[in-house]
Amino acid sequence: MPLFRYKVRDKEGQVVSGTLEGTDVNTVVERLDALGYIPISIKKEKTGGGTQIDIGRFFERIKAVDLINFTRQFVTLHRAGLPMLSAIGALQAQTRSKPLARALDAIRKDLMGGTSLSAAMAKFPRIFSELYVNSIWAGETGGVLDEILDRLVMLLEHERKLKSDVGSAMRYPIILVIGFVIAIIVLTTFVLPKFTLLLTKVGSTMPLPTKILISVTDFFGAYWYVVVLLLAGIVVLFYLFTRTGAGRLWWDHLKLKLPIFGPITYKLAISRFARMFETLDRTGLPILRSLNLVSKTVGNVYLAGAIEKIAESVRRGRGLAAPMREVGVFPAMMVQMVATGEESGALDDMLKQVSDYYDGEVGYMVKNLTGMIEPILILFMGVGVIFLIIAIIMPYMSILSGFGSGGGYGAH
């Protein structure tokens, strides 16, 4: 179908431009008129001889700050009453991120064709995450898009800060590991072969730790490509497995149980659940509908399944606290505060306090992340260093012993 480039004036008198598919100019004019636009100019796009595929776009991602700025500006324009298409068009013109600009152009076309905003955004998973899309869907469905966008800005800024803090906390351990690996490579490449040659000349028996180190080094030197292919295959299979329903459920459950990072992931998800639930419940939506919407925005399939079980209990006429206690996923403190909120009629305030509390807990745990990782790292590196020392020193002692034995024989 031919593509037409248009320039129109919206209800506020602002000029909006873009592209739209249609059989002819009249069809495009009718569609634009139905959307409330006044056409200024419509031109048919020239098509080339073939379709070009830009492979580089597949790997493009946008910076977190670009997505945060887009969301913040979007909620401002939407709250000001600007039509969705005009807002998207204005943001497309303002953004400096080329991938985001292309995505917004396609989203605007889908919106003109009657597609919902969340469905249009779902076509760009490398830009809009599943959590982002589901949150937009919840805002559209519940009629609280402004509030959801505000929550998304807070969530995106919080996760950006979290990643920055984790990166800062992991910088020192990563430097230690890199230094340790470099030391192993230098020792096994330049030092150990000389000891091995001397041991062979002297005729001494090679110590077991040295044999193990040499065998491992020789294996990686000869079959490094096999190791790389094997690791790549494992990564691909794991990725495909986690794309399945059972695999995603298993992985999301495991992420909550991982040492060190598991508690951070768990508390972050609990905070996200409480904040989203509080946002939807504060608008006056029925609890059952709010739970169904929140289950799709929590960002964890395992927790989403627990929320759906709670929703089923609520559907049968039960409250929130008892089902939350029965599923065994939510912390006792949160269950108690929800129970208090139900009894006092201040559920929203209780949920906000829960979210604020776990946000603080996550921040505290991230600040202490280095302190949690360092003992484990030092233990493993200490064992590795001791093994390396034994593997290097023992050949040296064997060489000295061989020379000493040789000297003794020569004296007789």
Solvent accessible surface area in square Angstrom, and as a share of the most:
residue,aa,sasa,rsa
1,M,155,0.69
2,P,43,0.27
3,L,51,0.25
4,F,5,0.02
5,R,117,0.43
6,Y,5,0.02
7,K,90,0.38
8,V,0,0.00
9,R,98,0.36
10,D,6,0.03
11,K,160,0.68
12,E,99,0.45
13,G,33,0.32
14,Q,93,0.41
15,V,77,0.44
16,V,15,0.09
17,S,60,0.39
18,G,3,0.03
19,T,5,0.03
20,L,5,0.03
21,E,89,0.40
22,G,1,0.01
23,T,91,0.53
24,D,67,0.35
25,V,67,0.38
26,N,105,0.54
27,T,44,0.26
28,V,0,0.00
29,V,52,0.30
30,E,117,0.53
31,R,77,0.28
32,L,0,0.00
33,D,96,0.50
34,A,88,0.68
35,L,65,0.32
36,G,27,0.26
37,Y,14,0.05
38,I,114,0.58
39,P,49,0.31
40,I,83,0.42
41,S,43,0.28
42,I,31,0.16
43,K,146,0.62
44,K,127,0.54
45,E,54,0.24
46,K,201,0.85
47,T,116,0.67
48,G,67,0.64
49,G,96,0.93
50,G,61,0.59
51,T,129,0.75
52,Q,172,0.76
53,I,147,0.74
54,D,77,0.40
55,I,124,0.63
56,G,42,0.40
57,R,121,0.44
58,F,122,0.51
59,F,139,0.58
60,E,58,0.26
61,R,161,0.59
62,I,28,0.14
63,K,144,0.61
64,A,53,0.41
65,V,52,0.30
66,D,35,0.18
67,L,18,0.09
68,I,5,0.03
69,N,58,0.30
70,F,6,0.02
71,T,0,0.00
72,R,96,0.35
73,Q,76,0.34
74,F,0,0.00
75,V,7,0.04
76,T,81,0.47
77,L,43,0.22
78,H,51,0.23
79,R,127,0.46
80,A,86,0.67
81,G,58,0.56
82,L,28,0.14
83,P,47,0.30
84,M,52,0.23
85,L,19,0.10
86,S,3,0.02
87,A,0,0.00
88,I,0,0.00
89,G,13,0.12
90,A,31,0.24
91,L,3,0.01
92,Q,46,0.20
93,A,89,0.69
94,Q,113,0.50
95,T,36,0.21
96,R,236,0.86
97,S,12,0.08
98,K,147,0.62
99,P,23,0.15
100,L,1,0.01
101,A,23,0.18
102,R,77,0.28
103,A,1,0.01
104,L,0,0.00
105,D,31,0.16
106,A,33,0.26
107,I,0,0.00
108,R,3,0.01
109,K,60,0.25
110,D,29,0.15
111,L,27,0.13
112,M,12,0.05
113,G,53,0.51
114,G,70,0.67
115,T,47,0.27
116,S,54,0.35
117,L,2,0.01
118,S,6,0.04
119,A,47,0.36
120,A,0,0.00
121,M,0,0.00
122,A,53,0.41
123,K,124,0.52
124,F,51,0.21
125,P,97,0.61
126,R,85,0.31
127,I,19,0.10
128,F,1,0.01
129,S,55,0.36
130,E,103,0.46
131,L,25,0.12
132,Y,2,0.01
133,V,18,0.10
134,N,33,0.17
135,S,0,0.00
136,I,0,0.00
137,W,86,0.30
138,A,0,0.00
139,G,0,0.00
140,E,60,0.27
141,T,51,0.30
142,G,14,0.13
143,G,66,0.63
144,V,8,0.05
145,L,15,0.07
146,D,32,0.16
147,E,74,0.33
148,I,0,0.00
149,L,0,0.00
150,D,51,0.27
151,R,38,0.14
152,L,1,0.01
153,V,17,0.10
154,M,85,0.38
155,L,22,0.11
156,L,31,0.15
157,E,69,0.31
158,H,50,0.22
159,E,38,0.17
160,R,118,0.43
161,K,124,0.52
162,L,24,0.12
163,K,151,0.64
164,S,67,0.43
165,D,44,0.23
166,V,35,0.20
167,G,35,0.34
168,S,57,0.37
169,A,11,0.09
170,M,46,0.21
171,R,141,0.51
172,Y,112,0.43
173,P,4,0.02
174,I,84,0.43
175,I,105,0.53
176,L,52,0.26
177,V,64,0.37
178,I,93,0.47
179,G,38,0.37
180,F,39,0.16
181,V,71,0.41
182,I,95,0.48
183,A,43,0.33
184,I,52,0.26
185,I,100,0.51
186,V,66,0.38
187,L,47,0.23
188,T,13,0.08
189,T,72,0.42
190,F,127,0.53
191,V,47,0.27
192,L,4,0.02
193,P,64,0.40
194,K,138,0.59
195,F,35,0.15
196,T,34,0.20
197,L,105,0.52
198,L,69,0.35
199,L,2,0.01
200,T,99,0.58
201,K,148,0.63
202,V,47,0.27
203,G,64,0.62
204,S,34,0.22
205,T,112,0.65
206,M,43,0.19
207,P,15,0.10
208,L,122,0.61
209,P,25,0.16
210,T,1,0.00
211,K,94,0.40
212,I,79,0.40
213,L,15,0.08
214,I,35,0.18
215,S,69,0.45
216,V,69,0.40
217,T,45,0.26
218,D,87,0.45
219,F,100,0.42
220,F,100,0.42
221,G,56,0.54
222,A,58,0.45
223,Y,104,0.40
224,W,151,0.53
225,Y,107,0.41
226,V,67,0.38
227,V,30,0.17
228,V,82,0.47
229,L,125,0.62
230,L,112,0.56
231,L,103,0.51
232,A,49,0.38
233,G,30,0.29
234,I,94,0.48
235,V,99,0.57
236,V,82,0.47
237,L,123,0.61
238,F,79,0.33
239,Y,124,0.47
240,L,99,0.49
241,F,93,0.39
242,T,6,0.03
243,R,131,0.48
244,T,69,0.40
245,G,61,0.59
246,A,77,0.60
247,G,0,0.00
248,R,56,0.20
249,L,80,0.40
250,W,124,0.43
251,W,70,0.25
252,D,0,0.00
253,H,65,0.29
254,L,60,0.30
255,K,55,0.23
256,L,18,0.09
257,K,141,0.60
258,L,62,0.31
259,P,105,0.66
260,I,35,0.18
261,F,81,0.34
262,G,0,0.00
263,P,52,0.33
264,I,10,0.05
265,T,44,0.26
266,Y,47,0.18
267,K,42,0.18
268,L,22,0.11
269,A,5,0.04
270,I,0,0.00
271,S,4,0.03
272,R,29,0.11
273,F,1,0.01
274,A,0,0.00
275,R,29,0.11
276,M,5,0.02
277,F,2,0.01
278,E,2,0.01
279,T,5,0.03
280,L,1,0.00
281,D,24,0.12
282,R,120,0.44
283,T,57,0.33
284,G,64,0.61
285,L,26,0.13
286,P,84,0.53
287,I,58,0.29
288,L,49,0.24
289,R,99,0.36
290,S,0,0.00
291,L,0,0.00
292,N,51,0.26
293,L,5,0.03
294,V,0,0.00
295,S,7,0.04
296,K,93,0.39
297,T,1,0.01
298,V,1,0.00
299,G,35,0.34
300,N,8,0.04
301,V,52,0.30
302,Y,66,0.25
303,L,1,0.01
304,A,14,0.11
305,G,27,0.26
306,A,7,0.05
307,I,1,0.00
308,E,96,0.43
309,K,133,0.56
310,I,0,0.00
311,A,3,0.02
312,E,74,0.33
313,S,10,0.07
314,V,28,0.16
315,R,126,0.46
316,R,154,0.56
317,G,69,0.66
318,R,89,0.33
319,G,41,0.39
320,L,2,0.01
321,A,9,0.07
322,A,37,0.29
323,P,2,0.01
324,M,2,0.01
325,R,139,0.51
326,E,113,0.51
327,V,39,0.23
328,G,64,0.62
329,V,20,0.11
330,F,15,0.06
331,P,28,0.18
332,A,85,0.66
333,M,68,0.30
334,M,0,0.00
335,V,4,0.02
336,Q,109,0.49
337,M,37,0.16
338,V,1,0.01
339,A,17,0.13
340,T,56,0.33
341,G,0,0.00
342,E,66,0.29
343,E,152,0.68
344,S,75,0.49
345,G,71,0.68
346,A,31,0.24
347,L,15,0.08
348,D,27,0.14
349,D,69,0.36
350,M,33,0.15
351,L,1,0.00
352,K,85,0.36
353,Q,91,0.40
354,V,0,0.00
355,S,0,0.00
356,D,64,0.33
357,Y,110,0.42
358,Y,11,0.04
359,D,34,0.18
360,G,45,0.43
361,E,45,0.20
362,V,1,0.00
363,G,27,0.26
364,Y,140,0.53
365,M,25,0.11
366,V,2,0.01
367,K,160,0.68
368,N,62,0.32
369,L,0,0.00
370,T,35,0.21
371,G,50,0.48
372,M,62,0.28
373,I,18,0.09
374,E,48,0.22
375,P,81,0.51
376,I,79,0.40
377,L,26,0.13
378,I,108,0.55
379,L,119,0.59
380,F,139,0.58
381,M,34,0.15
382,G,29,0.28
383,V,93,0.53
384,G,17,0.17
385,V,61,0.35
386,I,105,0.53
387,F,67,0.28
388,L,13,0.07
389,I,94,0.48
390,I,69,0.35
391,A,0,0.00
392,I,21,0.11
393,I,82,0.42
394,M,79,0.35
395,P,0,0.00
396,Y,100,0.38
397,M,109,0.49
398,S,24,0.15
399,I,7,0.04
400,L,85,0.42
401,S,69,0.44
402,G,17,0.16
403,F,119,0.50
404,G,49,0.47
405,S,55,0.35
406,G,41,0.40
407,G,49,0.47
408,G,34,0.33
409,Y,170,0.64
410,G,67,0.64
411,A,91,0.70
412,H,200,0.89
